[in-house]
Amino acid sequence: MSVNQTLDAQGFWTAQQAAFSLQHLGHAQVREARLRAKSRPAQPEVS
C-alpha cells in the first residue's frame, strides 16, 4: 500500500493520465488523416 501512496504523492496518476490523453490524441490525428486521404480524389501524376 505504501508504494501506491508514494506514487500518488509524486503525481504518477496525473502523469499517466496525461500520457494516455496524448496517446489517444495521436490515434485520433492519424485516423483523421487517413480518412481525409481516402476522401481526396486521386491526383494525376505529373511527369
C-alpha positions in Angstrom: 0.0 0.0 0.0 2.8 2.4 0.8 4.2 2.2 -2.8 0.8 3.2 -4.2 0.7 6.2 -1.8 4.2 7.2 -2.7 3.4 7.1 -6.4 0.2 9.1 -5.8 2.2 11.7 -3.8 4.7 12.0 -6.7 1.9 12.7 -9.2 2.2 9.4 -11.1 -1.5 9.1 -11.7 -1.8 12.5 -13.2 1.3 12.0 -15.4 -0.1 8.7 -16.6 -3.4 10.2 -17.5 -1.7 13.0 -19.4 0.4 10.4 -21.3 -2.7 8.4 -22.2 -4.5 11.5 -23.3 -1.7 12.4 -25.7 -1.7 8.8 -27.0 -5.4 9.0 -27.7 -4.9 12.4 -29.4 -2.3 10.8 -31.6 -4.5 7.9 -32.6 -7.3 10.4 -33.4 -5.0 12.5 -35.6 -3.8 9.5 -37.6 -7.3 8.3 -38.1 -8.4 11.7 -39.3 -5.5 12.0 -41.7 -6.3 8.5 -43.1 -10.0 9.4 -43.6 -9.0 12.7 -45.3 -6.6 10.8 -47.6 -9.3 8.3 -48.6 -11.8 11.1 -49.4 -9.4 13.0 -51.7 -9.7 12.4 -55.4 -6.7 10.8 -57.0 -4.2 13.3 -58.3 -2.8 12.6 -61.8 0.9 12.1 -61.9 2.9 14.9 -63.4 6.0 14.0 -65.5 
